[in-house]
């Protein structure tokens, strides 16, 4: 094609898209057709990043209507490949979390769901900031391959009942481009853009049911319960409208989930959960997610029966064996993995933080813990960050726990002594104490 023709096409899209930016800047609603054409043009490279960034900022300030959000979600879903699993009596389900410190629920949940008779094409992401990503945790397993082609994803799901992989280059490519722009333009917190990003990926899995873990608190995207409620309601309504039986759990992220945070340390704790010795809050959330999916797909009559079924299955040892099968299917070196599990730590330096006084732990600030891990290299400051999978914090004392002066509050896993020393000072500030047991609120605050 002559260069003049290419320039003419490119110029047409720039001029046409400018009118959409201006319309959204003025608070006008766009049609589904306009949004579909916009996403298709951007995915094809016909709209420059600087213009799309301007559009995202207009959305951030002006918002999207329910109809616009739905159109954007479907346009993003249709920007690439959609999973097409063969006909099978096993329901296709998944879970998504909005992210938090120590949030490792997906790791034990996926093999549990497979053992409960589901198919789980769990397409996961990487972390940014203080929220760890499922793929980053899996990358700490020797030989585990998270980037696999669509055909292999389907093959593993059909054989094992579950897979945990990243987006292929052809799966929801619009979201990859838009999220990268949102991350560097301050538009990540837009509720409508969050909804479209999450649901476009999940709808591309062709699910029958979806459970959402929407977190709120100091270490969550949505810091207030009210904002989290709004996000959850929007996603449940849109997911259901698109044919996916959707439920959302509102859960607190003021305190890290479980007793360990950091990529490899969370893998270890996930295995403990599968072996029946995981921390109570992690077990509770894993079982709750599984139970809601059992009810949503008609596999259990009520939530109480579903919770018992999920808890019994988790305690049976079958999900732990399924985990090993999953690792092998993803190319992991199982012998090296099991050997690594026997190690007390893999970081070069480990220091204990001791309680300065007797009493009860009244606070363990998830944001401070997450920032310490991120700043040691366990999380990302930008998309190009190279992670240290071994750093983190474990053996964390939880709010409500009684401690004696000098008892261990947590252990800090660091790359060297200098990092360990400054991390110890910062982590100390995450803990507060009281003379009486603090009043603890439920982990799961609401089901939508």
C-alpha positions as CSV (number, residue, x, y, z in Angstrom):
1,X,0.0,0.0,0.0
2,X,1.4,3.4,-0.9
3,X,2.7,5.5,2.0
4,X,0.2,8.3,1.2
5,X,-2.7,5.8,1.5
6,X,-1.4,4.6,4.9
7,X,-1.1,8.2,6.1
8,X,-4.6,9.0,4.9
9,X,-6.1,6.1,6.8
10,X,-4.1,6.9,10.0
11,X,-5.1,10.6,9.7
12,X,-8.8,9.6,9.4
13,X,-8.7,7.6,12.6
14,X,-6.9,10.4,14.5
15,X,-9.5,13.0,13.3
16,X,-12.5,10.8,14.0
17,X,-11.2,9.7,17.4
18,X,-10.6,13.4,18.3
19,X,-14.4,14.0,18.1
20,X,-15.0,11.1,20.5
21,X,-12.4,12.5,23.0
22,X,-14.2,15.9,22.8
23,X,-17.6,14.3,23.3
24,X,-16.5,12.4,26.3
25,X,-14.7,15.5,27.7
26,X,-18.1,17.2,27.6
27,X,-19.8,14.3,29.3
28,X,-21.7,13.0,26.3
29,X,-22.5,9.3,25.9
30,X,-21.0,7.2,23.1
31,X,-22.8,4.6,21.2
32,X,-21.9,0.9,21.3
33,X,-20.9,1.1,17.6
34,X,-18.5,4.0,18.3
35,X,-16.9,2.2,21.2
36,X,-16.5,-1.0,19.2
37,X,-14.9,0.9,16.3
38,X,-12.6,2.8,18.8
39,X,-11.3,-0.4,20.5
40,X,-10.8,-2.2,17.1
41,X,-8.9,0.7,15.7
42,X,-6.7,1.0,18.9
43,X,-5.9,-2.7,18.9
44,X,-4.9,-2.5,15.2
45,X,-2.5,0.4,16.0
46,X,-4.5,3.0,14.2
47,X,-5.0,5.3,17.2
48,X,-1.9,6.6,18.9
49,X,-1.3,6.1,22.6
50,X,-1.3,9.9,23.4
51,X,-4.9,10.2,22.1
52,X,-6.1,7.1,23.9
53,X,-4.5,8.4,27.1
54,X,-6.5,11.6,26.6
55,X,-9.7,9.6,26.2
56,X,-9.0,7.5,29.4
57,X,-8.5,10.8,31.3
58,X,-11.8,12.1,30.0
59,X,-13.4,8.8,31.2
60,X,-11.7,9.1,34.6
61,X,-13.3,12.5,35.1
62,X,-16.6,12.1,33.3
63,X,-17.3,8.4,33.8
64,X,-19.2,6.0,31.6
65,X,-22.9,5.1,31.6
66,X,-23.9,1.5,32.3
67,X,-24.5,1.0,28.6
68,X,-21.1,2.4,27.7
69,X,-19.3,0.2,30.3
70,X,-21.0,-2.9,28.9
71,X,-20.1,-1.9,25.3
72,X,-16.5,-1.3,26.3
73,X,-16.3,-4.6,28.1
74,X,-17.6,-6.6,25.2
75,X,-15.5,-4.7,22.7
76,X,-12.4,-5.4,24.7
77,X,-13.4,-9.1,25.1
78,X,-13.8,-9.4,21.3
79,X,-10.5,-7.6,20.5
80,X,-8.8,-11.1,20.4
81,X,-9.3,-14.8,20.9
82,X,-12.1,-16.2,23.1
83,X,-11.6,-19.6,24.8
84,X,-13.9,-22.3,23.3
85,X,-13.8,-25.3,25.5
86,X,-15.5,-28.5,24.2
87,X,-19.0,-29.5,25.4
88,X,-18.6,-31.1,28.8
89,X,-20.9,-31.7,31.9
90,X,-18.4,-29.9,34.1
91,X,-19.3,-26.2,34.6
92,X,-16.7,-23.6,33.5
93,X,-16.1,-21.3,36.4
94,X,-13.4,-18.9,37.7
95,X,-12.6,-16.4,40.5
96,X,-11.1,-13.0,40.4
97,X,-9.7,-10.8,43.2
98,X,-9.1,-7.1,43.0
99,X,-5.7,-7.8,44.7
100,X,-4.1,-7.4,48.1
101,X,-1.1,-8.2,50.3
102,X,-0.8,-12.0,50.9
103,X,-3.7,-12.7,48.6
104,X,-3.0,-16.2,47.4
105,X,-6.5,-17.6,47.3
106,X,-6.3,-18.5,43.6
107,X,-3.5,-20.9,44.1
108,X,-5.2,-23.5,46.4
109,X,-8.7,-22.7,45.0
110,X,-8.0,-23.7,41.4
111,X,-7.1,-27.4,42.2
112,X,-9.9,-27.5,44.8
113,X,-12.5,-26.5,42.2
114,X,-11.1,-29.1,39.7
115,X,-11.6,-31.8,42.4
116,X,-15.2,-30.5,43.0
117,X,-16.1,-31.2,39.3
118,X,-15.5,-27.8,37.7
119,X,-13.3,-26.7,34.8
120,X,-11.3,-23.6,35.7
121,X,-9.5,-21.8,32.9
122,X,-7.9,-19.4,35.3
123,X,-6.2,-16.6,33.2
124,X,-4.3,-14.6,35.8
125,X,-2.1,-11.4,35.8
126,X,1.0,-10.0,37.3
127,X,1.2,-7.6,40.2
128,X,1.8,-3.9,40.3
129,X,2.8,-1.9,43.3
130,X,2.1,-3.7,46.6
131,X,-0.4,-6.2,45.2
132,X,1.2,-9.5,44.3
133,X,0.1,-11.2,41.0
134,X,-0.7,-14.9,40.7
135,X,1.7,-15.3,37.8
136,X,4.6,-13.8,39.8
137,X,4.0,-16.3,42.5
138,X,3.9,-19.2,40.1
139,X,7.2,-17.9,38.5
140,X,8.9,-18.7,41.7
141,X,8.3,-22.4,41.1
142,X,11.2,-24.1,39.3
143,X,10.4,-24.6,35.6
144,X,6.7,-23.5,35.9
145,X,5.6,-22.0,32.5
146,X,2.8,-19.4,32.8
147,X,2.8,-18.3,29.1
148,X,1.3,-21.2,27.1
149,X,-0.7,-21.1,23.9
150,X,-4.5,-21.2,23.8
151,X,-4.6,-24.8,22.5
152,X,-2.5,-26.0,25.4
153,X,-4.6,-24.1,27.9
154,X,-7.7,-25.9,26.6
155,X,-5.9,-29.3,26.7
156,X,-4.8,-28.9,30.3
157,X,-8.3,-27.7,31.4
158,X,-9.9,-30.7,29.7
159,X,-7.5,-33.2,31.2
160,X,-7.0,-31.8,34.8
161,X,-9.9,-29.5,35.3
162,X,-7.8,-26.4,35.8
163,X,-5.0,-24.3,34.5
164,X,-3.3,-21.1,35.8
165,X,-1.8,-19.2,32.9
166,X,-1.3,-15.7,31.6
167,X,-3.1,-14.0,28.7
168,X,-1.8,-15.1,25.3
169,X,-0.8,-12.4,22.9
170,X,-4.2,-12.8,21.2
171,X,-6.4,-12.9,24.3
172,X,-8.0,-9.5,25.1
173,X,-5.1,-7.5,23.6
174,X,-7.0,-4.3,24.0
175,X,-6.9,-4.6,27.8
176,X,-3.1,-5.1,27.7
177,X,-2.6,-1.8,25.9
178,X,-5.2,0.1,27.9
179,X,-4.0,-1.1,31.3
180,X,-0.4,-0.1,30.4
181,X,-1.7,3.4,29.6
182,X,-3.9,3.6,32.7
183,X,-0.9,2.6,34.9
184,X,1.2,5.6,33.7
185,X,-1.5,8.2,33.4
186,X,-3.2,8.0,36.8
187,X,-6.4,6.6,35.6
188,X,-6.2,3.1,37.2
189,X,-8.9,4.0,39.9
190,X,-11.7,4.6,37.4
191,X,-14.5,2.3,38.4
192,X,-15.8,1.8,34.9
193,X,-12.4,1.1,33.5
194,X,-11.7,-1.4,36.3
195,X,-14.9,-3.2,35.6
196,X,-14.2,-3.4,31.8
197,X,-10.7,-4.6,32.4
198,X,-11.6,-7.4,34.8
199,X,-14.8,-8.6,33.1
200,X,-13.4,-8.5,29.5
201,X,-10.7,-11.1,30.5
202,X,-13.2,-13.2,32.4
203,X,-15.8,-13.1,29.7
204,X,-13.1,-14.2,27.2
205,X,-13.0,-17.5,29.2
206,X,-16.7,-18.3,28.3
207,X,-17.6,-18.8,31.9
208,X,-20.9,-20.1,33.3
209,X,-20.2,-18.7,36.8
210,X,-17.8,-16.3,38.4
211,X,-17.0,-15.3,42.0
212,X,-15.4,-12.0,42.7
213,X,-13.3,-11.1,45.7
214,X,-13.6,-7.3,46.0
215,X,-11.3,-6.0,48.6
216,X,-11.3,-2.8,50.6
217,X,-9.0,-1.3,53.2
218,X,-5.6,0.3,53.5
219,X,-3.9,-2.0,51.0
220,X,-6.8,-2.3,48.5
221,X,-7.6,-0.3,45.3
222,X,-10.9,0.6,46.9
223,X,-10.0,1.8,50.4
224,X,-13.6,2.3,51.6
225,X,-16.3,-0.4,51.9
226,X,-18.7,1.9,50.2
227,X,-16.5,2.2,47.1
228,X,-15.9,-1.6,47.1
229,X,-19.6,-2.1,47.3
230,X,-20.2,0.1,44.3
231,X,-17.6,-1.7,42.3
232,X,-18.9,-5.2,43.3
233,X,-22.5,-4.2,42.4
234,X,-21.4,-2.9,39.0
235,X,-19.5,-6.0,38.2
236,X,-22.1,-8.4,39.4
237,X,-24.8,-6.6,37.4
238,X,-22.7,-6.5,34.2
239,X,-21.4,-10.0,34.5
240,X,-25.0,-11.4,35.0
241,X,-26.2,-9.3,32.0
242,X,-23.5,-10.9,29.9
243,X,-24.8,-14.4,30.8
244,X,-22.3,-15.2,33.6
245,X,-23.8,-16.1,37.0
246,X,-21.8,-13.7,39.1
247,X,-21.4,-13.2,42.8
248,X,-19.1,-10.9,44.7
249,X,-17.6,-11.2,48.2
250,X,-16.6,-7.9,50.0
251,X,-13.5,-8.7,52.1
252,X,-11.2,-6.6,54.2
253,X,-7.6,-5.8,53.2
254,X,-6.5,-3.9,56.2
255,X,-4.4,-6.9,57.4
256,X,-2.5,-9.2,55.1
257,X,-4.3,-12.4,54.1
258,X,-2.7,-15.4,55.8
259,X,0.6,-15.3,57.7
260,X,3.0,-14.9,54.7
261,X,3.4,-12.3,52.0
262,X,6.0,-12.5,49.2
263,X,6.0,-14.6,46.0
264,X,7.7,-17.9,47.1
265,X,6.5,-17.6,50.7
266,X,2.9,-17.4,49.5
267,X,3.4,-20.5,47.3
268,X,4.6,-22.4,50.5
269,X,1.6,-21.2,52.4
270,X,-0.7,-22.2,49.6
271,X,0.7,-25.7,49.8
272,X,0.1,-25.7,53.6
273,X,-3.5,-24.8,52.9
274,X,-3.8,-27.7,50.5
275,X,-2.3,-30.0,53.1
276,X,-4.9,-28.9,55.7
277,X,-2.6,-26.7,57.8
278,X,-3.2,-23.3,56.3
279,X,-4.1,-20.1,58.2
280,X,-7.7,-19.7,59.2
281,X,-8.5,-16.6,57.1
282,X,-7.0,-18.2,53.9
283,X,-9.0,-21.4,54.4
284,X,-12.1,-19.4,55.1
285,X,-11.9,-17.4,51.9
286,X,-10.9,-20.4,49.7
287,X,-13.8,-22.5,51.0
288,X,-16.2,-19.5,50.6
289,X,-15.3,-18.9,47.0
290,X,-15.7,-22.6,46.2
291,X,-19.0,-22.8,48.0
292,X,-20.6,-19.9,46.2
293,X,-19.6,-21.4,42.8
294,X,-21.1,-24.8,43.9
295,X,-24.4,-23.0,44.6
296,X,-24.3,-20.7,41.5
297,X,-24.0,-23.8,39.2
298,X,-26.6,-25.9,41.0
299,X,-24.1,-28.4,42.3
300,X,-25.1,-27.7,45.9
301,X,-28.6,-26.9,47.2
302,X,-27.5,-24.2,49.7
303,X,-24.5,-22.4,51.0
304,X,-24.1,-24.5,54.2
305,X,-24.0,-27.8,52.3
306,X,-21.6,-26.2,49.7
307,X,-19.2,-25.1,52.4
308,X,-19.2,-28.5,54.0
309,X,-18.6,-30.2,50.6
310,X,-15.7,-27.7,49.8
311,X,-14.1,-28.1,53.3
312,X,-14.3,-31.9,53.1
313,X,-12.8,-32.0,49.7
314,X,-10.0,-29.6,50.8
315,X,-9.2,-31.9,53.7
316,X,-9.3,-35.1,51.6
317,X,-5.8,-34.5,50.1
318,X,-7.1,-34.7,46.5
319,X,-6.5,-31.0,45.8
320,X,-2.9,-31.4,47.0
321,X,-2.4,-34.2,44.5
322,X,-4.1,-32.2,41.8
323,X,-1.7,-29.3,42.5
324,X,1.3,-31.6,41.7
325,X,-0.5,-32.7,38.5
326,X,-1.0,-29.0,37.6
327,X,2.7,-28.2,38.2
328,X,3.8,-31.1,35.9
329,X,1.3,-30.0,33.2
330,X,2.9,-26.5,33.3
331,X,6.4,-27.9,32.9
332,X,7.5,-27.5,36.5
333,X,10.4,-29.5,38.0
334,X,8.4,-31.3,40.7
335,X,11.5,-32.8,42.4
336,X,13.1,-29.3,42.6
337,X,9.9,-27.8,43.8
338,X,9.5,-30.4,46.6
339,X,13.1,-29.9,47.6
340,X,12.6,-26.2,47.7
341,X,9.6,-26.7,50.0
342,X,11.8,-28.4,52.6
343,X,13.9,-25.3,53.0
344,X,13.2,-23.0,55.9
345,X,14.0,-20.0,53.7
346,X,15.5,-19.2,50.3
347,X,16.4,-15.5,50.9
348,X,20.0,-14.9,52.0
349,X,19.1,-13.0,55.1
350,X,16.2,-13.7,57.6
351,X,15.6,-11.7,60.8
352,X,13.0,-12.0,63.4
353,X,10.9,-9.0,64.6
354,X,10.1,-9.4,68.3
355,X,7.1,-7.9,70.2
356,X,8.2,-4.9,72.3
357,X,5.6,-5.6,75.0
358,X,3.0,-8.1,76.1
359,X,-0.6,-7.7,75.1
360,X,-2.7,-8.4,72.0
361,X,-2.0,-7.5,68.4
362,X,-4.5,-4.8,67.5
363,X,-3.2,-3.9,64.1
364,X,-1.0,-5.4,61.3
365,X,-1.0,-2.8,58.5
366,X,-1.2,-4.5,55.2
367,X,0.0,-1.5,53.2
368,X,3.2,-1.1,55.2
369,X,3.9,-4.8,54.8
370,X,3.2,-4.7,51.1
371,X,5.4,-1.6,50.6
372,X,8.3,-3.2,52.4
373,X,8.1,-6.3,50.2
374,X,7.8,-4.1,47.1
375,X,10.8,-2.0,48.0
376,X,12.9,-5.1,48.6
377,X,12.2,-6.1,45.0
378,X,9.3,-8.5,45.7
379,X,6.8,-6.2,43.9
380,X,6.9,-3.9,40.9
381,X,7.4,-0.1,40.8
382,X,6.9,-0.3,37.0
383,X,6.2,-3.0,34.4
384,X,10.0,-3.4,33.7
385,X,10.9,-4.3,37.3
386,X,12.8,-7.5,37.8
387,X,11.4,-9.4,40.8
388,X,13.2,-11.0,43.7
389,X,10.9,-14.0,44.4
390,X,12.5,-14.9,47.7
391,X,12.0,-11.8,49.8
392,X,8.9,-11.3,52.0
393,X,7.5,-11.6,55.4
394,X,6.2,-14.7,57.1
395,X,5.1,-16.0,60.6
396,X,3.0,-12.8,60.9
397,X,1.1,-12.4,64.2
398,X,-2.5,-11.5,63.4
399,X,-4.9,-9.0,65.1
400,X,-6.4,-10.6,68.1
401,X,-3.4,-12.8,68.8
402,X,-1.9,-12.6,72.3
403,X,1.8,-12.0,72.4
404,X,4.5,-11.9,75.2
405,X,7.3,-9.4,75.3
406,X,10.0,-10.8,73.0
407,X,7.8,-13.3,71.2
408,X,8.0,-13.3,67.3
409,X,5.8,-10.9,65.5
410,X,7.1,-12.0,62.1
411,X,10.2,-12.9,60.1
412,X,11.6,-10.7,57.4
413,X,13.2,-12.4,54.4
414,X,15.7,-10.0,52.7
415,X,18.4,-10.0,50.1
416,X,21.1,-8.8,52.5
417,X,21.6,-7.6,56.0
418,X,21.3,-3.9,55.1
419,X,17.8,-4.5,53.5
420,X,16.8,-6.6,56.5
421,X,17.8,-3.9,59.0
422,X,15.8,-1.1,57.4
423,X,12.9,-3.5,56.6
424,X,12.8,-4.4,60.3
425,X,12.3,-0.8,61.3
426,X,9.5,-0.2,58.8
427,X,7.7,-3.5,59.6
428,X,7.8,-2.6,63.3
429,X,5.6,0.4,62.5
430,X,2.9,-1.9,61.0
431,X,2.1,-3.4,64.4
432,X,0.1,-2.0,67.2
433,X,-0.9,-3.5,70.5
434,X,-3.6,-3.3,73.1
435,X,-4.1,-4.5,76.7
436,X,-7.5,-6.1,75.9
437,X,-8.4,-8.3,72.9
438,X,-9.5,-6.0,70.1
439,X,-12.9,-6.3,68.5
440,X,-12.5,-8.2,65.2
441,X,-14.8,-7.8,62.3
442,X,-15.7,-10.6,59.9
443,X,-13.3,-11.1,57.0
444,X,-16.2,-11.4,54.6
445,X,-18.3,-8.3,55.2
446,X,-21.0,-8.8,52.5
447,X,-22.1,-11.0,49.6
448,X,-23.5,-9.3,46.5
